[in-house]
């Protein structure tokens, strides 16, 4: 079975041009088939502030009203996605940028308004696996932003970590999938204020203990949930760390069941 690395890159790396260039170089040098998913929340929040659009977060997830949806569609699928694709092409990686609407690749349904109304936020319902497999076998590296659609003309904001996990799960029956969550930290930290307190391995039991002791930062909660979801659905390996992880250089965190 062919190996596939699915890498999700976070907003803090995206907004740092030096860090982004270093990451994209490392990513372009990965052997085998690759797929990239990117966020962009930090940049979207900065632009929202400039445009006087309120930014509201609940449990690490963005509340998306209509104005916010228009903003993040422009930032995610336009500015960030095409910049990443251009830089990967410059490094010899044959990248192609996508929202979930392109090629009907990622369908989602608008999240119910109760118990919390997140606005135009989508929960993934279907991945067009044949389309993605065709691209991968053609030597193309798909680059996905965190915009999906409902099949009836409505774009939806979807958590980028969830997009990466859902793609990994959908492709796990056809590839040996490794899922890597790449951001500015070296891994999951036991002490939020200590960048050296990297937990090298987290399994389900340890995760529950960390939750009980309130040692997991709110922004890490959805990321770890997606990690465990991916492993339970056939994804081979899941890691969290910074760009050095792409070279296999520790420390970074491996998630296990």
C-alpha positions in Angstrom: 0.0 0.0 0.0 1.4 3.4 -1.0 2.3 5.9 1.7 0.5 9.2 2.0 1.5 12.1 4.3 -1.3 14.5 5.1 0.1 17.6 6.7 -2.0 20.4 8.4 -0.3 23.7 8.9 -1.5 26.2 11.4 -2.1 30.0 11.3 0.9 31.0 13.5 3.3 29.5 10.9 1.4 30.9 8.0 1.6 34.5 9.2 5.4 34.2 9.8 6.9 34.5 6.3 10.3 33.1 7.3 8.7 30.1 9.1 6.3 29.5 6.2 9.1 29.5 3.6 11.1 27.0 5.7 8.1 24.8 6.2 7.2 24.8 2.5 10.7 23.9 1.6 10.7 20.9 4.0 7.3 19.9 2.8 8.3 20.0 -0.9 11.2 17.7 -0.1 9.0 14.9 1.4 9.1 11.7 -0.6 6.0 9.9 -1.8 2.5 11.3 -2.1 1.6 14.3 -0.1 -1.5 16.4 0.7 -1.5 19.8 2.6 -4.3 21.3 4.6 -3.9 24.9 5.9 -5.7 27.1 8.4 -5.3 30.9 8.5 -7.3 31.9 11.5 -4.7 34.3 12.9 -4.5 36.2 9.6 -8.3 36.2 9.3 -8.7 37.5 12.8 -6.2 40.3 12.1 -8.1 41.4 9.0 -11.4 41.2 10.8 -10.1 43.6 13.4 -8.9 46.0 10.7 -12.4 45.8 9.1 -14.2 46.1 12.4 -15.8 42.7 12.1 -16.2 41.1 15.6 -14.2 37.9 16.3 -15.9 35.5 18.5 -14.4 32.1 19.6 -16.1 29.3 21.6 -13.9 26.4 22.9 -11.3 27.2 20.3 -13.7 27.4 17.4 -14.7 30.4 15.4 -18.3 31.7 15.3 -18.9 32.5 11.6 -21.6 35.1 10.8 -22.2 36.1 7.1 -19.6 38.9 7.2 -17.0 36.6 8.7 -17.7 33.9 6.1 -17.1 36.4 3.3 -13.9 37.5 5.0 -12.5 34.0 5.6 -13.4 32.8 2.1 -11.3 35.6 0.7 -8.4 35.1 3.1 -8.3 31.3 3.2 -9.2 30.3 -0.4 -7.7 33.4 -2.0 -4.7 35.0 -0.4 -3.3 32.2 1.7 -4.2 29.2 -0.5 -2.8 30.7 -3.8 0.3 32.0 -2.1 1.1 28.6 -0.7 0.4 26.9 -4.1 2.7 29.4 -5.9 5.5 28.9 -3.4 5.2 25.1 -3.6 5.3 25.3 -7.4 8.5 27.4 -7.1 10.0 24.5 -5.1 9.1 21.9 -7.7 6.0 20.6 -5.9 3.1 20.3 -8.3 0.4 21.7 -6.0 -3.2 22.5 -6.8 -5.4 24.6 -4.5 -8.9 23.6 -3.4 -11.9 24.5 -1.3 -14.3 21.7 -0.5 -16.5 23.0 -3.3 -13.9 22.5 -6.1 -14.6 19.1 -7.7 -17.3 18.6 -5.0 -14.4 17.3 -2.9 -15.7 18.0 0.6 -19.4 18.2 1.4 -20.6 19.5 4.8 -23.9 20.3 6.5 -24.5 23.5 8.5 -24.1 22.8 12.1 -27.4 22.9 14.1 -28.0 26.1 16.0 -28.4 24.3 19.3 -26.8 24.0 21.8 -24.4 26.6 20.4 -25.1 28.7 17.2 -21.7 28.8 15.4 -23.3 30.4 12.3 -22.0 29.3 8.9 -19.9 26.4 10.2 -19.9 23.1 8.4 -19.7 19.5 9.8 -18.2 17.2 7.1 -20.6 14.6 5.7 -18.8 13.3 2.6 -15.3 13.2 1.0 -15.0 12.6 -2.7 -12.3 10.0 -2.3 -12.1 9.0 -6.0 -11.3 12.6 -7.0 -8.5 12.9 -4.5 -7.1 9.5 -5.4 -7.0 10.6 -9.1 -5.1 13.7 -8.2 -2.6 11.9 -6.0 -2.0 9.2 -8.6 -1.4 11.9 -11.2 1.4 13.3 -9.0 -0.5 16.3 -7.8 -0.3 17.6 -4.3 -3.7 18.9 -3.3 -3.7 22.0 -1.0 -6.9 22.4 0.9 -8.2 25.4 2.8 -10.8 25.2 5.5 -13.8 26.1 3.4 -16.4 23.4 2.5 -19.8 23.5 0.9 -23.3 22.0 1.4 -24.0 21.0 -2.3 -26.7 23.7 -2.6 -24.5 26.7 -3.2 -23.6 27.6 0.4 -20.0 27.8 1.5 -19.2 26.8 5.1 -16.3 27.4 7.4 -14.9 24.1 8.7 -12.2 23.6 11.3 -8.9 22.9 9.4 -7.8 20.2 11.9 -11.2 18.5 11.2 -10.7 18.7 7.5 -7.2 17.1 7.8 -8.6 14.3 10.0 -11.6 13.6 7.7 -9.3 13.5 4.6 -7.0 11.1 6.4 -9.8 8.8 7.5 -11.4 8.8 4.0 -8.1 7.8 2.3 -6.9 5.3 5.0 -8.4 2.4 3.1 -6.3 3.2 0.0 -3.1 4.5 1.5 -0.9 4.0 4.5 -1.7 7.5 5.9 0.4 9.5 8.3 -1.3 12.6 9.6 0.9 15.4 10.8 -0.4 18.5 12.6 2.3 21.2 12.2 2.3 24.4 14.1 4.7 26.7 16.0 5.2 24.6 19.1 7.4 21.5 19.4 4.4 19.4 20.3 1.7 19.0 22.9 3.0 20.8 26.1 2.4 19.5 29.6 2.9 23.1 30.8 1.4 25.7 28.5 4.1 28.3 29.4 7.0 25.9 29.0 7.9 25.2 25.4 10.3 22.5 26.5 7.6 20.4 28.3 6.8 18.4 25.2 4.8 15.2 25.8 6.5 12.6 23.5 3.5 10.3 23.5 -0.2 10.7 24.4 -2.6 7.8 24.4 -6.3 7.8 25.3 -5.7 7.1 29.0 -3.1 9.8 29.4 -5.3 12.2 27.4 -8.2 11.7 29.9 -5.8 12.3 32.8 -4.6 15.6 31.2 -8.2 16.7 30.7 -9.1 15.9 34.3 -6.1 17.9 35.5 -7.0 20.8 33.1 -3.5 20.7 31.5 -4.8 20.8 27.9 -5.2 24.3 26.5 -8.6 25.0 25.0 -7.2 25.5 21.4 -5.6 22.0 21.6 -8.8 20.2 22.5 -10.3 20.0 19.0 -6.9 19.1 17.6 -6.5 16.1 19.9 -10.1 14.9 19.3 -9.4 14.9 15.6 -6.2 12.9 16.2 -8.0 10.2 18.1 -10.8 10.1 15.6 -8.3 9.6 12.8 -6.5 6.7 14.6 -9.8 5.0 15.4 -10.7 5.1 11.7 -7.6 3.4 10.3 -5.0 6.2 10.0 -1.6 4.7 10.5 0.2 7.3 12.6 -0.6 10.8 13.9 2.0 13.4 15.1 1.9 17.0 16.4 4.9 19.2 16.3 6.7 22.0 14.5 8.3 22.0 11.0 11.3 20.1 12.2 9.0 17.1 12.6 8.9 16.8 8.8 12.6 15.9 8.9 12.0 13.4 11.7 13.8 15.6 14.2 12.5 15.3 17.7 10.9 16.4 20.0 7.4 16.1 18.7 4.3 14.3 20.0 3.0 11.0 18.8 -0.7 10.3 19.4 -1.7 6.7 20.1 -4.9 4.9 21.0 
